[in-house]
Amino acid sequence: MTPTSSPRPRVVWAKQWWESTCLIWQHRTASLSVAGNASVDQLPIGVLALQGDFREHLQVLQQLGEAAVAVKTPQQLEHIAGLIIPGGESSVIDKLSRLYGLFEPIRTAIRSGLPVYGTCAGLIMLADTVQDSIEGQQSFGGLDVVVRRNAFGSQTDSFETDLSIPELGEKPVHAVFIRAPVVESVGALARALSTLDDGRIVAVEQGNLLGTSFHPEITGDSRFHEYFVSRVRAAQ
């Protein structure tokens, strides 16, 4: 019998995810807006849409009945209640956010208390300290953690496992790790939400900030998004 948190290699996930998200999307933002069923007086939740699997996050928010918008400009940050930073390539997200004038506005928004959730590369972008980063790479920061990029190896080392996360209920969370980072250490301001059997930290939170090494947006389990949405609405 496989232990609850034993890694189960499954490269097919990595291939499908990578093939669908390696492009840099530059469509008009209006075409990627999701109305949802949220109250008209609620600001939408933004998904940073420079690179990575932002479409999958928009779809999850839509399924939850939340208004959502693909964020590509600094002006859009002024009209959202929360932000999701998707998985992809952290160094590319860093470069594009600076190219599009989003880097400093996002950093400022985080420091001002905007709820932000980062998955995989998004977690890297939220970390105060990043190990094994490429030369010149920067992060938005906000999470008092040290994160190491590509901690589990290459694309073919991607795997799936079940995690125990009490904050999300008794049912285990099925997690997909794709060239994932790991949290090497957690500072006094942050706390771990989940670890692998070997003790490596793969989910953290700090105030209005949430980060996971894995990709809840591609598993069909929306509990992490619901957890984040509850933070967003409580902060309004």
C-alpha positions in Angstrom: 0.0 0.0 0.0 1.3 3.4 -1.0 1.8 5.8 2.0 -0.4 8.9 1.8 2.5 11.2 1.0 4.7 8.9 -1.1 5.7 10.5 -4.4 4.3 8.8 -7.5 6.1 9.8 -10.7 3.8 10.8 -13.5 5.6 12.7 -16.3 2.4 13.0 -18.4 1.3 15.9 -16.1 4.5 17.7 -16.8 4.3 17.3 -20.5 0.7 18.5 -20.7 1.3 21.5 -18.4 4.5 22.5 -20.2 3.0 22.3 -23.7 0.0 24.4 -22.7 1.9 27.1 -20.9 5.3 27.7 -22.4 4.1 30.5 -24.6 4.1 34.2 -23.6 0.5 35.3 -24.1 -0.1 38.9 -25.4 -3.8 38.9 -26.1 -6.0 41.8 -25.1 -6.9 41.6 -21.4 -10.6 42.0 -22.2 -10.7 38.7 -23.9 -9.4 37.0 -20.8 -11.8 38.5 -18.3 -14.1 36.2 -16.4 -17.4 37.6 -15.1 -18.3 34.8 -12.7 -21.3 35.2 -10.4 -19.7 37.5 -7.8 -21.6 40.5 -6.5 -21.2 43.6 -8.7 -19.8 45.6 -5.8 -16.9 43.2 -5.3 -13.6 43.9 -7.1 -12.4 41.0 -9.2 -9.4 38.8 -8.4 -6.5 39.2 -10.8 -4.3 36.6 -12.3 -0.9 37.8 -13.5 -1.0 36.9 -17.2 2.5 37.5 -18.5 3.6 33.9 -18.7 2.7 30.5 -17.3 -0.6 28.8 -16.7 -2.7 31.8 -15.9 -5.7 30.5 -17.9 -6.1 27.5 -15.6 -6.3 29.8 -12.6 -8.9 32.0 -14.4 -11.0 28.9 -15.1 -10.9 27.8 -11.4 -12.0 31.2 -10.3 -14.8 31.1 -12.8 -15.9 27.7 -11.5 -16.1 29.2 -8.0 -18.3 32.0 -9.3 -15.7 34.7 -8.8 -15.1 37.7 -11.0 -11.5 37.5 -12.3 -9.3 39.4 -14.7 -6.0 38.7 -16.4 -3.6 41.3 -15.2 -1.0 42.8 -17.6 -0.8 46.5 -16.7 0.0 48.4 -13.6 -3.4 50.2 -13.9 -5.2 46.9 -13.4 -3.6 46.4 -10.0 -5.6 49.3 -8.8 -8.9 47.6 -9.5 -8.4 44.1 -8.1 -9.1 42.6 -4.6 -6.4 40.0 -4.8 -3.7 38.6 -7.1 -2.6 35.1 -8.2 0.9 34.6 -9.6 0.8 31.4 -11.6 3.4 28.7 -12.3 5.7 29.1 -15.3 9.3 30.2 -15.3 10.1 32.6 -12.4 13.0 34.2 -14.2 10.8 35.0 -17.2 8.0 36.3 -15.0 10.6 38.6 -13.3 11.9 39.9 -16.6 8.4 40.5 -18.1 7.1 42.1 -15.0 9.9 44.7 -15.2 9.4 45.1 -19.0 5.7 45.8 -18.6 6.2 48.1 -15.6 4.6 45.7 -13.1 7.5 44.8 -10.9 7.5 47.7 -8.5 3.7 48.2 -8.5 3.2 44.5 -7.5 5.9 44.8 -4.8 4.3 47.9 -3.5 0.8 46.2 -3.5 2.1 43.3 -1.5 3.7 45.6 1.1 0.4 47.4 1.3 -1.5 44.2 2.2 -2.9 43.0 -1.1 -3.8 39.3 -0.8 -1.5 37.3 -3.2 -1.3 33.6 -3.9 1.7 32.2 -5.7 1.9 28.6 -7.2 5.3 27.1 -8.1 7.1 30.0 -9.9 4.6 32.3 -8.1 5.9 31.0 -4.8 9.4 31.8 -5.9 8.4 35.3 -6.8 6.8 35.8 -3.4 9.9 34.6 -1.5 12.1 37.1 0.2 15.2 34.9 -0.5 15.7 32.7 -3.6 18.4 30.1 -3.9 19.8 28.8 -7.2 18.4 31.8 -9.0 19.9 32.9 -12.3 22.1 36.0 -12.3 20.2 39.2 -11.8 16.9 37.5 -11.0 14.7 39.3 -8.5 11.5 38.4 -6.6 8.6 40.5 -5.5 9.2 39.3 -1.9 6.7 39.4 1.0 7.0 35.9 2.3 9.6 35.5 5.1 11.0 32.3 3.6 14.0 30.9 1.7 13.0 29.1 -1.5 15.2 27.0 -3.7 14.3 26.8 -7.4 14.0 23.5 -9.3 14.6 21.6 -6.0 13.2 18.3 -7.2 15.2 18.2 -10.5 14.3 18.5 -14.1 10.9 18.4 -16.0 11.1 14.6 -16.1 11.4 14.4 -12.3 7.9 15.8 -11.9 5.7 13.8 -9.6 2.3 13.6 -7.8 1.5 12.9 -4.1 -1.2 13.4 -1.5 -0.7 16.0 1.2 -2.3 16.4 4.6 -3.4 20.0 5.1 -5.7 20.4 8.1 -6.7 23.9 7.1 -8.4 22.5 4.1 -10.2 19.6 5.8 -9.6 15.9 6.4 -9.4 14.8 2.8 -5.8 14.8 1.5 -4.9 17.3 -1.2 -3.6 15.7 -4.4 -0.5 17.8 -5.4 1.3 17.9 -8.7 4.9 19.1 -8.6 6.5 20.2 -11.9 10.1 21.4 -11.7 8.9 22.6 -8.4 10.7 24.8 -5.8 10.9 23.9 -2.1 10.9 26.1 1.0 14.2 25.6 2.6 13.4 27.6 5.7 10.5 29.6 7.2 11.2 32.9 9.1 9.4 34.1 12.2 6.7 35.9 10.2 5.6 32.9 8.0 4.4 29.4 8.8 4.3 26.1 7.0 1.0 24.7 5.9 2.2 21.4 4.6 5.3 19.2 4.2 6.3 16.1 2.4 7.1 12.9 4.4 10.7 13.8 4.5 9.9 17.2 6.1 10.5 19.4 3.1 8.0 22.4 3.2 5.8 22.8 0.2 3.1 25.2 1.3 3.3 28.4 3.4 1.3 31.4 4.4 1.9 34.8 6.0 -0.9 37.2 6.6 -2.6 37.8 3.3 0.1 35.8 1.4 -0.1 32.2 0.4 2.3 30.0 -1.5 2.5 26.4 -2.8 5.3 24.5 -4.5 2.6 22.6 -6.5 -0.2 23.3 -8.9 -3.8 23.0 -7.4 -5.1 24.7 -10.6 -4.6 21.5 -12.7 -6.0 18.8 -10.4 -9.7 19.7 -10.2 -9.4 20.3 -6.4 -10.3 24.0 -5.8 -9.8 24.0 -2.0 -6.7 26.1 -2.1 -8.3 28.7 -4.4 -11.3 28.7 -2.0 -9.0 29.2 0.9 -7.4 32.2 -0.9 -10.7 33.7 -2.0 -11.8 33.6 1.6 -8.7 35.7 2.5 -9.4 38.1 -0.3 -13.0 38.7 0.7 -12.2 39.0 4.4 -9.7 41.7 3.5 -12.2 43.8 1.6 
